Every structure is written in structure tokens, then in C-alpha cells.
Amino acid sequence: MRKECGRVRVRLQAHEGKRISEERDRGAIMSDPETEYQNDPRTACKYGESCYQKNPQHHSRFKHPPKRKLECTESEAEDLVPKGKKCKTEDNEENDSDSGDNFEVPSIDEDENKANTSQSEEDSAESPVHELEVAPSPENVRESIEQKFLLDMPDDFFDFWDLCKTLNKEKPEEAFIKADITLVGPYDILSGKLKNLKTRKISSYVCHWRYYYDPPEFTTVIAGGKDEYHIGYYRDDCFLLPAFVGSMSSVKPGSITLMGGNIFSAVSIYLSQKMKAENPFKKITLQRLQQEVDSYAKSKKHSLEQRPSSVQERSKKVVSKCFHGAGIVVPVHNDVGYRPIPETNASLKKIFQKVVDAKSEEERLKNFDAVQELMTNVQFAFDEGDFGMGLEFGHNMFTFGGEVFHKAISHILGVAYELLGRDAFVDILQAHLKNRRRGANLSILEVVE
């Protein structure tokens, strides 16, 4: 009910904001911009004057401070746009339009891209969105988490924390340490571990406990003891609550395993799996922990099913499972919204592998031609409203891994997110590609402290 009321409120605010904008354009409202901003009922954009988003849906939903003079130089603005070869039109001529729907395909020019992608990563690091600092924390903990991680957390997230406080009053995040798992990520706001973080940059928070293969849709909240095992929420849209909870590990790099519709089902399933490989003595401890989880979940009416009805309904909307298996969901109306990549998953992996395995720059450039051709197909799909193709292609490149693809991933997946109105995912993606680390301890405290 809270979620539905929120949607209605957002629609009403967006409608009122649109009305104010239209009346201002007609000259019906004569008040100064600052007064209009204060009277606008819409939620204020978290980026304020630093907001760079151009998506109409974003500006319809959030209000922004009155425009001031552009504070960045022309060269700095150009750095925000990936350099490269422009896509060709059907007439095989360069499209010089400045429209947001026409993006440049990242080039693989020899003078610009060498065997490593350090330069492209440095370019992305200059983007001002990564340097935005978080304002003083709100008193409301839910708002504080959304402010820093750019995503709202569901009720079961907070209910699970309450359970952990009953199991370990001093350190709730370690309530399941005997089961080799620890609460991390957004839970570190509740535990206070991030309270004294020296740098309060958004890019630091969104990369906190973000594993190498975690797509922007995946938010890690539990870390395991080995094989980079971790559990997190997966959501299709940054403005919606999570669709399900999944797990990932280095045993199957990039693969996301369904663990239910909430954190209680995920931990209960994890404990069941772990008990199968433990000795009788430790098995008793795990059984007690599972009983605590199941009992508390039932008291809060959280399902313990691995495939609850919500997950089953979502599966009907999935247009492609992608390499990671979690699938993607995009709006499709009258067959417009998604078209499949003209390659099987197996053949696409071979195309990517040839680029990664290239022994020379010349060979890499040659092998990248097949990737660039697919990127051109994605451009055509974007132009015709099939945003899902770019989302799928970007996800597959991201899941395959390899720094050689980072610039293309940032470009393709970033455009897909913007066209779909999933703005926060753009910020998370760009910050992650700038600081994409491998390993088991992905706490940002290990980097900035």
C-alpha cells in the first residue's frame, strides 16, 4: 500500500510540476524562479544544481533549482561525451545531430585506445557526477540510505536488522557470523561504520561492497566468508523496490542465483544449503539460526518461498535472461521496447572472447569490428524505441568482464538507462567502472581510510 500511494503521489506531483512549467512558459506565472522552485510540490532532485540529467522523465518527476551560468568549461563538458566514431545512418552518412538519441559509438582507434583502458578510465573519472558530495545525513535512516546509495530499501531489509539486534545487541551486523556471513553495504549505515567516512562522495558510497560482477541493479547487503559469496537485492528500476534477492560467487562468475523475494528467504535458503556440508555439531548451530529467521519472518509476514508469486509474475515480463540469468524487464507496448540481439549467447561470448584474447593491438582492433557492428544495431534499436536491446547488450558485456569493454559498457548501458529513465543506475555504473575491483573485501573503507 505504501508503494502504491507513493506512485500516486509522484504522478500528482509530476502533473502539478508540468502544469507550473506550462503556465510559466505561457507567462501566466510572473513570480521569480526561486519562488517558483520553493512552491513546486515535487520532490527536489538529490543532485540539486549539479544535476546533469537530461531525461524528460527525470525532470518531470523532480524539481531543480533555478538555472545558473554553466560552471564548467567547454572542454570539460566535452569530456562527459565518449569520443569515437559516429554511427552511420541508413544512407551511410554521419549523423551530426546533437539529439540525445544519437550517441557516438566508442572508437577503437589505435592512437586513442591501447591494450589497456587506463586512459578511458581516467576520462570517466573526470566526470563531475562522481565527485558529488553527500549533504548532511537526514535523521530518517531510510532516507539516509537512499541519499547515499541512491536506492530505497524495502521493509524486510529493516526487519532483518531488527532480528539481528535481538541475536547480537552489541554488533547486529555479526549476528550470523557463525554461519560465515556478515551484514554489509547499506547495513553499514545502520551499524554506524560509515558514519565517520572521511570522504562523503556519492561514488564512494555506491561502490561500498560492490563486487566486480555486480550490475547496477544488484545491491550487496550480505558478504560470505569464501568464494566471494554475497547476497543482495536485485531491482529492475531504480525508482522501484527490489524484485527479488539473489546470490553471487566466484564459483560461477557473474551468475545471479534466485534466493527468494526478501532477505529472510535468502538467508534461510543459504542456511539450508550450508547445513548439507557441515558437521553435526555446527549443523545444530545453523538449525537454531534458521529457526530464528523463519520464526521472525512469519511474524512479519515475509514469505520464505524461493519463488513467491511476485517473482513468478516478474518472470512473465522478462524479455531476456542475459548472461547473468537474472533477466531484464523493460516496458513493451505494441511490440516496441525490445528486440533481441542478433547473436546467440554462445556466439556473443565467442565474439567478446576474441577481443580479450587478442595478442596484438591490430588483432584486437580487427576482432572488435564484430562488437562495433552490434553496437550500431543497438543504435538503430534506440532510435526506434527498442531500448531493451541496448540494456541486454550492455549487461552481457558487463557480465562477461574485461577492462577493454569498460568504455563501451559505460556508453551503451548508460544510454539505455537514460532512455529508460533509470537515472541512478547511470551514476552507479559510472562510479563502479571507475573503481571496479576484484576480491572478497569490497568495503570502501579499505580504499579511502
KEBA-71514 format. One record per residue (C-alpha): y, x, z. Coordinates in Angstrom, 1 decimal, padded with zeros to 4 digits. Each point is the difference from the previous one (the first is absolute). Layout:
BEGIN
DRENPA   north    east      up
DRENPA       Y       X       Z
...
***
This chain:
BEGIN
DRENPA   north    east      up
DRENPA   000.0   000.0   000.0
DRENPA   002.4   002.9   000.9
DRENPA  -000.7   001.6  -003.4
DRENPA   000.6  -003.3  -001.9
DRENPA   003.2  -000.7   001.9
DRENPA   001.2   003.5  -000.8
DRENPA  -000.6  -000.6  -003.7
DRENPA   002.0  -003.3   000.1
DRENPA   002.8   001.7   001.8
DRENPA   000.1   002.9  -002.5
DRENPA   000.1  -002.5  -002.9
DRENPA   002.9  -001.9   001.6
DRENPA   001.9   003.2   000.8
DRENPA  -000.5   001.3  -003.6
DRENPA   001.2  -003.4  -001.4
DRENPA   003.1   000.1   002.2
DRENPA   000.6   003.6  -000.9
DRENPA  -000.2  -000.9  -003.7
DRENPA   002.4  -002.9   000.4
DRENPA   002.5   002.3   001.7
DRENPA  -000.3   002.5  -002.7
DRENPA   000.4  -002.6  -002.7
DRENPA   003.1  -001.5   001.7
DRENPA   001.5   003.4   000.4
DRENPA  -000.5   000.7  -003.7
DRENPA   001.7  -003.3  -000.9
DRENPA   002.9   000.9   002.3
DRENPA  -000.8  -002.9   002.4
DRENPA  -000.1   002.3   003.0
DRENPA   003.1   002.1   000.5
DRENPA  -000.9   001.8   003.3
DRENPA  -000.3   003.7   000.0
DRENPA  -003.4   001.6  -000.6
DRENPA  -000.4   001.1   003.6
DRENPA   000.4  -003.6   001.3
DRENPA  -002.4  -001.3  -002.7
DRENPA  -002.5   002.6   001.2
DRENPA   000.3  -001.0   003.6
DRENPA  -000.3  -003.8  -000.8
DRENPA  -003.0   000.6  -002.4
DRENPA  -003.1  -001.6   001.8
DRENPA  -002.5   002.3  -001.7
DRENPA  -001.7   002.9   001.8
DRENPA   001.9   003.3  -000.3
DRENPA  -001.7   002.6  -002.2
DRENPA  -001.4   002.7   002.3
DRENPA   001.5   002.7  -002.2
DRENPA   003.5  -001.3   000.1
DRENPA   002.4   001.9  -002.1
DRENPA  -002.7   002.5  -000.9
DRENPA  -002.1  -002.6  -001.8
DRENPA  -001.0   001.1  -003.5
DRENPA  -002.1  -003.0  -001.0
DRENPA   000.9  -001.8  -003.2
DRENPA  -002.7  -002.7   000.1
DRENPA   001.6  -003.5  -000.1
DRENPA  -002.6  -001.4   002.4
DRENPA   001.0   002.6   002.6
DRENPA   003.8  -000.8  -000.4
DRENPA  -000.8  -003.7   000.1
DRENPA  -001.9   000.3   003.3
DRENPA   002.2   002.5   001.8
DRENPA   003.8   000.3   000.4
DRENPA   001.7   003.3  -000.5
DRENPA   003.3   001.5   001.2
DRENPA   003.0  -000.2  -002.4
DRENPA  -000.2   002.7  -002.7
DRENPA   001.9   003.2   000.5
DRENPA   000.6   002.8  -002.4
DRENPA  -003.1   001.8  -001.2
DRENPA  -000.6   002.8   002.4
DRENPA  -002.4   002.1  -002.1
DRENPA   000.9   002.1  -003.0
DRENPA  -001.2  -000.7  -003.5
DRENPA  -002.5   002.8   000.2
DRENPA  -001.4  -001.2   003.3
DRENPA  -000.4  -003.5  -001.5
DRENPA  -001.9   001.4  -003.0
DRENPA  -002.4   001.8   002.4
DRENPA  -001.2  -003.4   001.1
DRENPA  -001.3  -000.7  -003.5
DRENPA  -003.2   001.9  -001.0
DRENPA   000.6   002.3  -003.0
DRENPA  -002.2  -000.3  -003.1
DRENPA  -000.6  -001.5  -003.3
DRENPA   001.1  -003.5  -000.7
DRENPA  -002.5  -002.6  -001.0
DRENPA   000.1  -001.0  -003.6
DRENPA   000.5  -003.6  -001.2
DRENPA  -002.3  -001.6  -002.5
DRENPA   002.2   001.4  -002.7
DRENPA  -000.7   003.4   001.4
DRENPA   003.6   000.6   000.9
DRENPA   001.3   001.2   003.3
DRENPA   001.3  -002.8   002.2
DRENPA   003.3   001.0   001.5
DRENPA   000.6  -003.1   002.0
DRENPA   001.1   000.4   003.6
DRENPA  -001.9  -003.1   001.1
DRENPA  -002.1   000.4   003.1
DRENPA  -003.0  -001.3  -002.0
DRENPA   000.1   003.1  -002.3
DRENPA  -001.2   003.1   001.9
DRENPA  -000.6   003.5  -001.2
DRENPA  -003.6   001.2  -000.2
DRENPA  -000.2   003.3   001.9
DRENPA  -000.3   002.9  -002.4
DRENPA  -002.4   002.8   000.1
DRENPA   002.4   002.5  -001.7
DRENPA  -001.0   003.6   000.4
DRENPA   003.4   001.1   001.2
DRENPA   000.1  -002.8   002.6
DRENPA  -003.5  -000.3   001.4
DRENPA  -002.1   003.0   000.8
DRENPA  -003.5   000.0   001.5
DRENPA   001.4  -001.2   003.4
DRENPA   002.3  -002.8   000.7
DRENPA   002.1   001.6   002.7
DRENPA   003.2  -000.5  -002.1
DRENPA  -000.6  -003.7  -000.5
DRENPA  -000.6  -000.4   003.7
DRENPA   003.2   001.8   000.8
DRENPA   001.8  -002.3  -002.4
DRENPA  -001.4  -003.0   001.8
DRENPA   001.0   001.5   003.4
DRENPA   003.6  -000.2  -001.1
DRENPA  -000.1  -003.8  -000.2
DRENPA   002.4  -001.3   002.7
DRENPA  -002.4  -002.8   001.0
DRENPA  -002.2   002.6   001.6
DRENPA   002.9   001.2   002.2
DRENPA   001.0  -003.4   001.4
DRENPA   000.0   000.1   003.8
DRENPA  -001.1  -002.8   002.2
DRENPA   002.7  -001.8   002.0
DRENPA  -000.4  -000.4   003.8
DRENPA  -003.3  -001.8   000.8
DRENPA   000.1  -003.8   000.5
DRENPA  -001.1  -001.2   003.4
DRENPA  -002.6  -002.2  -001.6
DRENPA  -003.1   002.2  -000.6
DRENPA  -001.1  -001.9  -003.0
DRENPA   003.4   000.5  -001.7
DRENPA  -000.1   003.6   001.1
DRENPA  -003.3   000.6  -001.8
DRENPA   001.2  -001.7  -003.2
DRENPA   003.3   002.0   000.1
DRENPA  -001.9   003.3   000.0
DRENPA  -003.2  -000.8  -002.0
DRENPA   001.8  -002.6  -002.3
DRENPA  -002.8  -002.5   000.6
DRENPA  -000.6  -002.8   002.4
DRENPA  -003.2   000.1   002.1
DRENPA  -002.2  -003.0   000.7
DRENPA  -000.7  -001.7   003.3
DRENPA  -003.4   001.5   000.3
DRENPA   001.5   003.5   000.0
DRENPA   002.0  -000.8   003.2
DRENPA  -002.9  -001.9   001.5
DRENPA  -002.3   003.0  -000.4
DRENPA   002.6   002.2   001.8
DRENPA  -000.1  -002.5   002.9
DRENPA  -003.8   000.4   000.1
DRENPA   000.3   003.8   000.1
DRENPA   002.5  -000.2   002.9
DRENPA  -002.7  -001.9   002.0
DRENPA  -002.5   002.8  -000.8
DRENPA   002.3   003.0   000.6
DRENPA   003.2  -000.8   001.7
DRENPA   001.4   003.5  -000.1
DRENPA  -000.9   000.8  -003.6
DRENPA  -000.8  -003.2  -001.9
DRENPA  -000.2   002.0  -003.3
DRENPA  -003.1   001.8   001.4
DRENPA  -001.8  -003.1   001.2
DRENPA  -002.7   000.6  -002.6
DRENPA  -000.2   003.8   000.2
DRENPA  -003.6  -000.2   001.1
DRENPA  -000.7  -001.6  -003.4
DRENPA   001.8   002.9  -001.7
DRENPA   003.0  -002.1  -001.2
DRENPA   003.6   000.1   001.0
DRENPA   002.9  -002.4  -000.7
DRENPA   002.6   001.7  -002.2
DRENPA   002.8  -000.7  -002.5
DRENPA   002.1  -003.1   001.0
DRENPA  -001.8   000.0   003.3
DRENPA   001.9   003.2   000.9
DRENPA   003.1  -002.1   000.2
DRENPA  -001.7  -002.1   002.8
DRENPA  -001.3   003.1   001.7
DRENPA   003.4   001.7  -000.1
DRENPA  -001.3   003.1  -001.8
DRENPA   002.7  -000.3  -002.7
DRENPA   002.8  -000.9   002.4
DRENPA   001.3   003.6   000.1
DRENPA  -000.6   000.9  -003.6
DRENPA   002.7   002.5  -000.9
DRENPA   000.4  -001.1  -003.6
DRENPA   000.4  -003.8  -000.5
DRENPA  -000.4   000.0  -003.7
DRENPA  -001.8  -003.0  -001.6
DRENPA  -002.1   002.4  -002.1
DRENPA  -001.4   001.5   003.3
DRENPA  -001.0  -003.3   001.4
DRENPA  -001.7  -001.4  -003.1
DRENPA  -002.0   003.2  -000.3
DRENPA  -001.1   000.0   003.6
DRENPA  -003.8  -000.1  -000.1
DRENPA   000.0  -000.7  -003.7
DRENPA  -003.1   001.7  -001.5
DRENPA  -000.2   001.6  -003.4
DRENPA  -001.7  -003.0  -001.7
DRENPA   001.9  -002.8   001.9
DRENPA   001.8  -002.1  -002.6
DRENPA   003.4  -001.6   001.1
DRENPA  -001.9  -003.2   000.6
DRENPA  -002.1   001.7   002.7
DRENPA   001.3   000.6   003.5
DRENPA  -002.2   002.1   002.3
DRENPA  -000.1  -001.2   003.6
DRENPA  -003.2   001.6   001.3
DRENPA  -001.2   003.6  -000.6
DRENPA  -003.6   001.2   000.4
DRENPA  -001.5   003.2   001.2
DRENPA  -001.6   001.4  -003.1
DRENPA  -000.1  -000.3  -003.8
DRENPA   003.7  -001.1   000.0
DRENPA  -001.3  -003.5   001.0
DRENPA   002.8  -002.4   000.5
DRENPA   000.7  -003.8   000.2
DRENPA   003.0  -001.8  -001.3
DRENPA   001.6  -003.2  -001.2
DRENPA   000.2  -000.7  -003.8
DRENPA   002.6  -002.3  -001.3
DRENPA   000.7  -001.1  -003.6
DRENPA   003.7  -000.5   000.5
DRENPA   002.4   001.9   002.3
DRENPA   001.6  -003.4   001.0
DRENPA  -003.3  -001.6   001.0
DRENPA  -002.3   000.7   002.9
DRENPA  -003.2   002.0  -000.7
DRENPA  -002.7  -001.6  -002.1
DRENPA  -002.8   001.8   001.8
DRENPA  -001.0   003.1   002.1
DRENPA  -001.9   002.9  -001.7
DRENPA  -001.3   003.4   000.7
DRENPA   000.0   003.3  -001.9
DRENPA  -001.5   003.4   000.5
DRENPA  -000.6   003.3  -001.8
DRENPA  -003.7  -001.0  -000.6
DRENPA   001.2  -002.2  -002.9
DRENPA   003.5   001.3  -000.7
DRENPA   002.5  -002.7  -000.9
DRENPA  -002.5  -002.9   000.5
DRENPA   001.1  -002.9   002.2
DRENPA  -002.7  -001.9   001.9
DRENPA   000.6  -003.6   001.2
DRENPA  -000.1  -000.3   003.8
DRENPA   001.1  -003.6   000.4
DRENPA   003.2  -001.9   000.3
DRENPA   001.4   001.6   003.1
DRENPA  -000.2   003.0   002.2
DRENPA  -002.4  -001.6   002.4
DRENPA  -002.7  -000.6  -002.6
DRENPA   000.6   003.6  -001.4
DRENPA  -000.6   001.7   003.4
DRENPA  -003.0  -002.3   000.8
DRENPA  -001.6   000.8  -003.4
DRENPA   000.8   003.7   000.6
DRENPA  -001.7   000.0   003.4
DRENPA  -003.1  -001.8  -001.5
DRENPA  -000.3   002.7  -002.6
DRENPA   000.5   002.8   002.4
DRENPA  -002.7  -001.3   002.4
DRENPA  -002.6   000.4  -002.6
DRENPA   000.4   003.8   000.0
DRENPA   000.5   000.6   003.8
DRENPA  -002.4   000.8   002.8
DRENPA  -000.9  -002.8   002.5
DRENPA   002.4   001.3   002.7
DRENPA   003.1  -000.1  -002.2
DRENPA  -001.2  -003.2  -001.7
DRENPA   000.4  -001.8   003.4
DRENPA   003.7   001.1   000.1
DRENPA   000.6  -001.1  -003.5
DRENPA  -001.6  -003.4   000.7
DRENPA   002.3  -000.6   003.0
DRENPA   003.0   000.9  -002.1
DRENPA  -001.1  -002.4  -002.8
DRENPA  -000.4  -002.8   002.6
DRENPA   003.5   000.5   001.1
DRENPA   001.3  -000.1  -003.6
DRENPA  -002.0  -003.1  -000.9
DRENPA   000.9  -001.9   003.1
DRENPA   003.7   000.7  -000.3
DRENPA   000.0  -000.9  -003.7
DRENPA  -001.6  -003.3   000.7
DRENPA   002.5  -000.7   002.8
DRENPA   002.8   000.6  -002.6
DRENPA  -001.8  -001.9  -002.7
DRENPA  -000.3   003.1  -002.3
DRENPA  -003.0  -000.2  -002.4
DRENPA  -002.7   002.7   000.3
DRENPA  -001.4  -000.7  -003.5
DRENPA   000.1   002.8  -002.5
DRENPA   000.8  -002.5  -002.8
DRENPA   002.1  -002.8   001.5
DRENPA   001.2  -002.9  -002.1
DRENPA   003.4   001.8  -000.6
DRENPA  -001.8   003.0  -001.5
DRENPA  -002.2  -002.2  -002.1
DRENPA   003.1  -001.8  -001.4
DRENPA   001.7   003.3  -000.7
DRENPA  -003.0   001.2  -002.0
DRENPA   000.6  -002.8  -002.5
DRENPA   003.5   001.3  -000.6
DRENPA  -000.9   003.7  -000.5
DRENPA   000.6   001.0  -003.6
DRENPA  -001.5   003.4   000.2
DRENPA  -002.0   001.9   002.8
DRENPA   001.4   003.4  -001.1
DRENPA  -001.6   003.3   000.9
DRENPA   000.4  -000.7   003.8
DRENPA  -001.8  -003.3  -000.1
DRENPA   002.5  -001.9   002.1
DRENPA   001.5  -001.7  -003.1
DRENPA   003.5  -001.0  -001.0
DRENPA   001.6  -003.4  -000.1
DRENPA   002.9  -000.9  -002.2
DRENPA   001.6  -003.3  -001.0
DRENPA  -001.6  -001.3  -003.3
DRENPA   001.6  -003.0  -001.7
DRENPA  -001.2  -001.3  -003.4
DRENPA  -002.0   003.3  -000.5
DRENPA   003.2   002.0   000.6
DRENPA   000.0   002.5   002.8
DRENPA  -003.1   002.2  -000.6
DRENPA  -001.9   001.6  -002.9
DRENPA  -002.9   002.5   000.5
DRENPA   000.2   003.7  -000.7
DRENPA  -001.7   000.6  -003.4
DRENPA  -002.4   002.4   001.7
DRENPA  -003.0  -000.4   002.3
DRENPA   000.3   001.5   003.4
DRENPA  -002.6   002.6  -001.0
DRENPA   001.9   001.1  -003.1
DRENPA   003.3   000.0   001.8
DRENPA  -001.3   002.3   002.6
DRENPA  -001.2   002.4  -002.7
DRENPA   003.5   000.0  -001.6
DRENPA   001.5   000.9   003.4
DRENPA  -002.7   002.6   000.7
DRENPA   000.7   001.8  -003.3
DRENPA   003.7   000.4   001.0
DRENPA  -001.0   001.3   003.5
DRENPA  -002.7   002.4  -001.4
DRENPA   002.3   001.5  -002.8
DRENPA  -000.2   003.8   000.0
DRENPA   003.3   000.6  -001.6
DRENPA   003.4  -001.7  -000.3
DRENPA  -000.6  -000.6  -003.7
DRENPA  -003.4  -001.7   000.8
DRENPA   001.6  -002.1   002.7
DRENPA   002.8  -001.2  -002.3
DRENPA  -002.5  -000.9  -002.7
DRENPA  -002.3  -001.9   002.5
DRENPA   003.0  -001.9   001.4
DRENPA   000.6  -001.6  -003.4
DRENPA  -002.6  -002.7   000.9
DRENPA   001.8  -000.7   003.3
DRENPA   003.4  -000.2  -001.7
DRENPA  -001.4  -002.4  -002.6
DRENPA  -001.2  -002.3   002.8
DRENPA   003.4   000.3   001.6
DRENPA   001.6  -001.2  -003.2
DRENPA  -002.3  -003.0   000.1
DRENPA   001.1  -000.7   003.6
DRENPA   003.6   000.1  -001.2
DRENPA  -000.8  -002.7  -002.6
DRENPA  -001.7  -002.0   002.8
DRENPA   003.1   000.3   002.2
DRENPA   002.2  -001.2  -002.9
DRENPA  -002.1  -003.0  -000.5
DRENPA  -000.3  -001.0   003.7
DRENPA  -003.5   001.3   000.7
DRENPA   001.1   002.1   003.0
DRENPA  -003.6   000.1   001.4
DRENPA  -001.1   002.5  -002.6
DRENPA   002.4   002.7   001.3
DRENPA  -000.9  -000.8   003.6
DRENPA  -003.7   000.5  -000.9
DRENPA   000.6   003.1  -002.0
DRENPA   002.2   001.5   002.7
DRENPA  -002.5  -000.8   002.7
DRENPA  -002.8   001.6  -001.9
DRENPA   002.0   003.2  -000.6
DRENPA   000.9   000.1   003.7
DRENPA  -003.6  -000.5   001.1
DRENPA  -001.3   002.6  -002.4
DRENPA   002.3   002.5   001.6
DRENPA   001.5   003.2  -001.2
DRENPA   003.6   001.3   000.2
DRENPA   000.1   000.3  -003.8
DRENPA   000.3  -003.9   000.0
DRENPA   002.6  -000.4   002.7
DRENPA   003.0  -000.2  -002.3
DRENPA  -001.7  -002.6  -002.2
DRENPA  -001.3  -001.9   003.1
DRENPA   003.5  -000.2   001.5
DRENPA   001.4  -001.3  -003.3
DRENPA  -002.7  -002.5  -001.1
DRENPA  -000.8  -001.4   003.4
DRENPA   003.6   000.1   001.1
DRENPA   001.1  -002.1  -003.0
DRENPA  -002.9  -002.4   000.6
DRENPA   001.0  -000.6   003.6
DRENPA   003.6  -000.5  -000.9
DRENPA  -000.9  -002.6  -002.7
DRENPA  -002.2  -001.8   002.5
DRENPA   002.7   000.1   002.6
DRENPA  -002.0   002.1   002.4
DRENPA   002.9   002.3   001.0
DRENPA  -001.3   001.5   003.2
DRENPA  -003.1   001.3  -001.9
DRENPA   002.3   002.0  -002.2
DRENPA   001.5   001.8   003.0
DRENPA  -003.4   000.6   001.6
DRENPA  -001.4   001.3  -003.3
DRENPA   002.8   002.5  -000.7
DRENPA   000.0   001.3   003.6
DRENPA  -003.8   000.4  -000.1
DRENPA   000.0   001.9  -003.3
DRENPA   002.6   002.3   001.4
DRENPA  -002.2   000.7   003.1
DRENPA  -003.6  -000.8  -001.2
DRENPA  -002.2   001.9   002.4
DRENPA  -003.8   000.4   000.4
DRENPA  -001.8   000.3   003.3
DRENPA  -000.9  -002.0   003.1
DRENPA   003.2   000.3   002.1
DRENPA   002.7  -001.7  -002.0
DRENPA   002.4  -000.6   002.9
DRENPA   003.6   000.8  -001.2
DRENPA   000.5   001.5   003.5
DRENPA  -002.0   003.0  -001.2
DRENPA   002.5   000.6  -002.8
DRENPA   003.4  -000.7   001.4
DRENPA  -000.3   001.0   003.6
***
